[in-house]
Amino acid sequence: MKHNIYLYFLSSLFFLSTRICYADFELGNTYYAAGNFEKAYKEYLESAQYGDNDAQQNIGAMYYRGEYVPKNKITAYAWMTLAAQNQGYKDKGLNTKIYNKFSDEEKKAADEEYKVLFAKLNNEVIQSNLTPDFVGQTGNTKTQRIIKTVRPEYPRAAIRNGSYGGMTDVTFTVDKYGITRDQITYYSSDPRFSVAALNAVRKFQFEPLLVNGKPVAINGVKMRFNFRVNDLEYSDKKIAKYIDEARAKASSGSSQDKLTFAYLLETVPSFTKDYKLVDNPNEWYVNAANEGNYSASYFLGRNILYGNMCTSDSAKSMGWLLKAARGGISDAQYLLAIETFSGARFEKNDEKGFYWLSKAAEANKFAKVKYAWILSTHPDEKYRNGKLAQELLQSVDDSHTDKLSLYQSRAASAAETGNFDDAIKWQKKAVEDAKELEIPLTQVGQQLNSYVNNSPWRETI
């Protein structure tokens, strides 16, 4: 849905209007449309401080009209001129039209206010402020300890068909209990390798990661599985040649080439233990992201959040994740949602969590399952909606990789709507799946007991 703010000049000389932003710009749009100017302003201000020119324009509009903030045309001009770093707003010239109506004294004050604002929030300064502090080239600087791994079985059908090697890149979430969720392959040289890798990852267990003494989830964990008939390792010489070729292509190529090279650098430690990288992948993610690659913004924001080869910084991470999320990267929207619900690394805000989770669920089935779970189990009644949860789950079929989460969400949504027979049926499937995976049964067992006693499950993220 698109919303408009209209700026009215009471003189008969001209009428100005500006579109608040493109569709799905941010949560601020929702607040503005509802007339909640205070929350809208705060959302726009957060975005503006991360270099969002649309948000800067909107703040100017709110100052011009006096919505939540005091009406102030000079401040409105300063923000709109800051937004005019964007060629589209520069061409519209709304700031110039305001400026031309000022007296000489007002122009002097406007020039000074803009000068101060520009010094703090111009695009180059913000880009510099968002650049992470790079740390090493050897992998995660902060990670969870694996307490159980399972080696993927080499698919016999692959050997029969003459395939004697390949690889699969898997990403997943480690929940606050140390169980893997949201398992998906990003790349696989053979679909049979993908199935084997996912089946193995579902059985992995990690030691829960604590932040300020609270167990929290880690999203977007990447792992590469190499399938070989024997245990031959890649030679350092061969790896070096491959990396040199990829670096050369990235240096002179597109943002996608830079993203591909950065991703390669992150996966090198998974297929060799001895080769020493000389590049930090985050530097290449920065280059790709600054060229407008939203996927690179996501990977960079995630690495900064968790301190992967850079200093952990939640504020910088937020900036990159917001860019990716507004660029339509559902993984970024999902990560923003989960971290905002949690409050471990970003400020806890359930309204923001639901906003980003609903956006992610439009394209991401893992987010859809999570959304249904939270709608069914949230402790606050005003957020629960079992009917909506069941509608969301209708589009997720039994081929869904993360069967455990799917069964648990189906059970929780049934219980929330009062259908405890179905809740018990689906929760028993969750228990069976957990047994097959040989993971702890405590949580799934407690949920089953709750449904047997005709009691819906409640849980905070």
TIGULO-655777 format. One record per residue (C-alpha): x, y, z; chain. Coordinates in steps of 0.2 Angstrom, whole numbers, always signed. Each point is the difference from the previous one (the first is absolute). Layout:
N
((X,Y,Z),A);
...
This chain:
461
((+0,+0,+0),A);
((+6,+17,-4),A);
((-3,+15,+11),A);
((+2,+19,-4),A);
((+5,+15,+10),A);
((-6,+16,-8),A);
((+9,+17,+4),A);
((-11,+15,-2),A);
((+6,+17,-3),A);
((-14,+12,+4),A);
((+6,+13,-12),A);
((-8,-2,-17),A);
((+17,-2,-9),A);
((+1,-19,+0),A);
((-5,-16,+8),A);
((+13,-13,+5),A);
((-2,-19,+3),A);
((+12,-14,+4),A);
((-3,-18,+1),A);
((+5,-6,+17),A);
((+10,-14,-8),A);
((-1,-16,-11),A);
((-11,-14,+6),A);
((+5,-10,+15),A);
((+12,+14,+5),A);
((+0,-3,+18),A);
((-10,-2,+16),A);
((-1,+19,+0),A);
((-12,-1,-14),A);
((-12,-10,+10),A);
((+1,+11,+14),A);
((-2,+16,-10),A);
((-15,-7,-9),A);
((-8,-4,+16),A);
((+3,+18,+6),A);
((+13,-5,+13),A);
((+12,+14,-5),A);
((+11,-3,+16),A);
((+4,-18,-5),A);
((+2,+4,-18),A);
((+12,+14,+4),A);
((+11,-11,+10),A);
((+0,-13,-13),A);
((+5,+12,-13),A);
((+13,+8,+11),A);
((+9,-17,+2),A);
((+0,-3,-18),A);
((+6,+17,-4),A);
((+15,-2,+11),A);
((+5,-15,-10),A);
((+0,+10,-16),A);
((-18,-3,-6),A);
((-3,+15,-11),A);
((-19,-4,-1),A);
((-1,+0,+19),A);
((+9,+17,+0),A);
((-12,+7,-12),A);
((-15,-6,+10),A);
((+7,+8,+16),A);
((+1,+16,-10),A);
((-18,-2,-5),A);
((-5,-3,+18),A);
((+9,+16,+6),A);
((-8,+10,-14),A);
((-17,-5,+6),A);
((+3,-1,+19),A);
((-4,-18,+1),A);
((+6,-6,+18),A);
((+14,+12,-1),A);
((-2,+19,+1),A);
((-3,+8,-17),A);
((+16,+7,-6),A);
((+3,+4,-19),A);
((+19,+3,+3),A);
((+2,-18,+7),A);
((-11,-7,-13),A);
((+12,+8,-13),A);
((+15,-7,+8),A);
((-6,-18,+0),A);
((-7,+2,-18),A);
((+16,+6,-6),A);
((+9,-14,+8),A);
((-12,-12,-9),A);
((+4,+9,-16),A);
((+17,-9,+0),A);
((-12,-12,-9),A);
((-2,+6,-18),A);
((-18,-3,+0),A);
((-3,+12,+14),A);
((+12,+12,-7),A);
((-9,+0,-17),A);
((-17,+3,+9),A);
((+8,+15,+9),A);
((-13,+1,+14),A);
((+14,+6,+12),A);
((+5,+14,-13),A);
((-18,+6,-1),A);
((-1,+1,+19),A);
((+16,+10,+1),A);
((-5,+12,-14),A);
((-14,+6,+12),A);
((+11,+4,+14),A);
((+6,+17,+5),A);
((+19,+4,+0),A);
((+1,-3,+19),A);
((-10,-17,-2),A);
((+12,-5,-14),A);
((+15,+3,+11),A);
((-8,-10,+14),A);
((-5,-14,-13),A);
((+18,-1,-7),A);
((+8,-2,+17),A);
((-13,-13,+6),A);
((+3,-10,-16),A);
((+19,+1,+2),A);
((-1,-7,+17),A);
((-11,-14,-5),A);
((+10,-4,-16),A);
((+16,-1,+10),A);
((-8,-14,+11),A);
((-11,-10,-13),A);
((+7,+2,-17),A);
((+1,-16,-10),A);
((+19,-1,+1),A);
((+0,+2,+19),A);
((-13,-13,+2),A);
((+9,-12,-11),A);
((+15,+2,+10),A);
((-9,-2,+16),A);
((-8,-16,-6),A);
((+17,-8,-5),A);
((+4,-14,+12),A);
((+17,-2,+9),A);
((+7,-15,-9),A);
((+8,-14,+11),A);
((+10,-14,-8),A);
((-4,-11,-14),A);
((-2,-17,+8),A);
((-19,-2,+4),A);
((-12,+4,+14),A);
((+7,+10,+14),A);
((-15,-5,+10),A);
((-10,-16,-2),A);
((-9,-14,+8),A);
((+9,-16,+5),A);
((-6,-15,-9),A);
((-4,-14,+12),A);
((-7,-13,-13),A);
((+3,-2,-19),A);
((-5,-13,-12),A);
((+10,-3,-16),A);
((-11,+0,-16),A);
((-2,-16,-9),A);
((+7,+0,-17),A);
((-15,-4,-11),A);
((+3,-17,-9),A);
((-10,+6,-14),A);
((+12,+13,-4),A);
((+14,-13,-1),A);
((-10,-11,-11),A);
((-3,+15,-12),A);
((+19,+4,+0),A);
((+0,+15,+12),A);
((+16,-2,+11),A);
((+0,+17,+9),A);
((-9,+16,+3),A);
((-6,+13,+13),A);
((-15,+7,+8),A);
((-2,+17,+9),A);
((-12,-1,+14),A);
((-7,+14,+11),A);
((-10,-2,+16),A);
((-5,+7,+16),A);
((+6,-6,+17),A);
((-14,+3,+12),A);
((+2,+5,+19),A);
((-1,-19,+4),A);
((+15,-4,-11),A);
((-11,-9,-13),A);
((+1,+4,-19),A);
((-14,+8,-9),A);
((-4,+8,-17),A);
((+12,-12,-9),A);
((+2,+5,-18),A);
((+13,-2,-14),A);
((+6,+15,-8),A);
((+10,-10,-13),A);
((+3,-18,-5),A);
((+9,-8,-14),A);
((-12,-15,+1),A);
((-18,+0,+7),A);
((+5,-17,+8),A);
((+14,+8,+10),A);
((-13,+14,+6),A);
((-11,-13,+7),A);
((+14,-9,+9),A);
((+7,+16,+7),A);
((-17,+6,+7),A);
((-4,-17,+8),A);
((+17,+1,+9),A);
((-2,+18,+6),A);
((-17,-3,+7),A);
((+9,-12,+12),A);
((+13,+13,+6),A);
((+0,+7,+17),A);
((+9,+15,+7),A);
((+3,+7,+17),A);
((-13,+14,+2),A);
((+9,+17,-2),A);
((-3,+12,+15),A);
((-1,+19,-2),A);
((-1,+9,+17),A);
((-4,-17,+8),A);
((-15,-3,-12),A);
((+0,-14,-13),A);
((-3,+7,-17),A);
((-1,-6,-18),A);
((+13,+2,-14),A);
((-8,+2,-17),A);
((+8,-3,-17),A);
((+14,-12,+5),A);
((+10,-5,-15),A);
((+8,-17,-3),A);
((+7,-8,-15),A);
((+0,-19,-2),A);
((+12,-8,-12),A);
((-4,-17,-7),A);
((+14,-11,-5),A);
((+2,-19,-3),A);
((+17,+1,+8),A);
((+7,+13,+12),A);
((+11,+9,-12),A);
((+3,+18,+5),A);
((+1,+15,-11),A);
((+18,+6,-2),A);
((+5,+17,+6),A);
((+7,+4,-18),A);
((-17,-5,-8),A);
((-10,+11,+13),A);
((+12,+15,-2),A);
((-2,-1,-19),A);
((-19,-1,+1),A);
((+0,+15,+13),A);
((+11,+10,-11),A);
((-11,-2,-15),A);
((-15,+4,+10),A);
((+8,+16,+8),A);
((+5,+6,-17),A);
((-18,-2,-7),A);
((-7,+9,+16),A);
((+12,+14,-1),A);
((-5,+5,-18),A);
((-17,-7,+0),A);
((-18,+3,+6),A);
((-7,+1,+18),A);
((-6,-18,-3),A);
((+19,-6,-3),A);
((+5,+9,+16),A);
((-14,-9,+9),A);
((+5,-17,-7),A);
((+18,+3,+5),A);
((-5,+5,+17),A);
((-11,-15,+2),A);
((+14,-12,-6),A);
((+12,+8,+13),A);
((-12,-5,+14),A);
((-1,-18,-6),A);
((+19,-3,-3),A);
((+2,-6,+18),A);
((-13,-13,-2),A);
((+10,-10,-13),A);
((+18,+3,+6),A);
((+7,+3,+17),A);
((+18,+5,-5),A);
((-3,+14,-13),A);
((+2,+17,+7),A);
((-11,+14,-8),A);
((+7,+17,-3),A);
((-17,+8,-4),A);
((-13,+4,+13),A);
((-17,-4,-9),A);
((-9,+14,+9),A);
((+11,+13,-10),A);
((-7,-7,-16),A);
((-18,-1,+7),A);
((+2,+19,+4),A);
((+6,+3,-18),A);
((-15,-10,-7),A);
((-12,+8,+12),A);
((+6,+18,-4),A);
((-4,-4,-18),A);
((-18,-4,+4),A);
((+1,-19,+3),A);
((-13,-3,+13),A);
((+5,-18,+3),A);
((+17,+6,+4),A);
((-8,+12,+12),A);
((-8,-15,+9),A);
((+15,-10,+1),A);
((+10,+15,+7),A);
((-13,+5,+12),A);
((-1,-18,+7),A);
((+19,-1,+1),A);
((+1,+16,+10),A);
((-14,-5,+11),A);
((+8,-16,+5),A);
((+18,+6,-1),A);
((+6,-11,-14),A);
((+17,+6,-6),A);
((-4,+17,+6),A);
((-5,+9,+17),A);
((-17,-3,+5),A);
((-11,+16,-1),A);
((-19,-1,+1),A);
((-2,+18,-6),A);
((+11,-3,-16),A);
((-9,-16,-3),A);
((-17,+8,+1),A);
((+5,+12,-13),A);
((+5,-14,-13),A);
((-15,-11,+5),A);
((-12,+14,-3),A);
((+7,+3,-17),A);
((-1,-18,-5),A);
((-18,-2,+8),A);
((-6,+15,-10),A);
((+8,-7,-15),A);
((-11,-15,+1),A);
((+12,-13,+8),A);
((-12,-11,+10),A);
((+15,-7,+10),A);
((+4,+17,+6),A);
((-18,+3,+5),A);
((-1,-16,+9),A);
((+16,+4,+10),A);
((-6,+17,+5),A);
((-16,-8,+6),A);
((+8,-13,+10),A);
((+13,+11,+8),A);
((-13,+14,+3),A);
((-11,-12,+9),A);
((+14,-7,+10),A);
((+7,+16,+6),A);
((+17,-8,+3),A);
((+9,+11,-13),A);
((-12,+12,-6),A);
((-13,+10,+10),A);
((-15,-11,+4),A);
((-15,+5,-9),A);
((-14,-12,-4),A);
((-9,+12,-12),A);
((+16,+1,-11),A);
((+2,-19,+2),A);
((-17,-3,-7),A);
((+2,+12,-14),A);
((+16,-7,-7),A);
((-5,-18,+3),A);
((-16,+3,-10),A);
((+10,+7,-14),A);
((+12,-14,+0),A);
((-14,-13,+0),A);
((-6,+7,-17),A);
((+15,-9,-8),A);
((+8,-11,+13),A);
((-8,-16,+6),A);
((+11,-1,+15),A);
((-6,+17,+5),A);
((-18,-5,-3),A);
((+2,-15,+12),A);
((+8,+11,+13),A);
((-13,+13,-2),A);
((-14,-13,+3),A);
((+9,-6,+15),A);
((+1,+17,+8),A);
((-18,+4,-4),A);
((-5,-16,+9),A);
((+11,+1,+15),A);
((+4,+19,+4),A);
((-4,+3,+19),A);
((-9,+16,-5),A);
((-18,-3,-5),A);
((+0,+15,-11),A);
((+13,-8,-12),A);
((-8,-17,-1),A);
((-9,-5,-15),A);
((-2,-19,-2),A);
((-12,+1,-15),A);
((+13,+11,-10),A);
((+14,-13,+6),A);
((-10,-14,-8),A);
((-3,+10,-16),A);
((+19,+3,-1),A);
((+4,-19,+2),A);
((-12,-5,-14),A);
((+13,+5,-13),A);
((+14,-10,+9),A);
((-1,-18,-6),A);
((+8,-16,+8),A);
((+16,+1,-11),A);
((+5,+15,+11),A);
((+18,-4,+6),A);
((-2,+6,+18),A);
((-13,-13,+4),A);
((+2,+2,+19),A);
((-4,+19,-1),A);
((-15,-3,-12),A);
((-8,-14,+11),A);
((+2,+11,+16),A);
((-8,+15,-9),A);
((-14,-10,-6),A);
((-3,-7,+17),A);
((+1,+17,+9),A);
((-12,+8,-13),A);
((-12,-14,+3),A);
((+1,+2,+19),A);
((-2,+19,-2),A);
((-17,-3,-9),A);
((-6,-12,+13),A);
((+3,-16,-11),A);
((+10,-10,+12),A);
((-3,-17,-9),A);
((+10,+7,-15),A);
((+12,+8,+11),A);
((+4,-16,+8),A);
((+1,-9,-17),A);
((+13,+13,-7),A);
((+10,+0,+16),A);
((+2,-18,+0),A);
((+7,+1,-17),A);
((+12,+13,+7),A);
((+5,-12,+14),A);
((+3,-14,-13),A);
((+11,+11,-10),A);
((+10,+6,+15),A);
((+3,-19,+4),A);
((+5,-4,-17),A);
((+13,+15,+0),A);
((+6,-6,+17),A);
((-2,+18,+8),A);
((-6,+4,+17),A);
((-19,-3,+3),A);
((-3,+12,+14),A);
((-8,+14,-9),A);
((-10,-10,-12),A);
((-6,-11,+15),A);
((-5,+15,+10),A);
((-10,+6,-14),A);
((-9,-16,-3),A);
((-5,-1,+19),A);
((-7,+18,-2),A);
((-11,-5,-14),A);
((-6,-16,+9),A);
((-5,+11,+14),A);
((-10,+11,-12),A);
((+12,+14,+3),A);
((+8,+11,-15),A);
((+18,+2,+1),A);
((+8,+17,+4),A);
((+18,+5,-3),A);
((+10,+16,-2),A);
((+14,+1,-13),A);
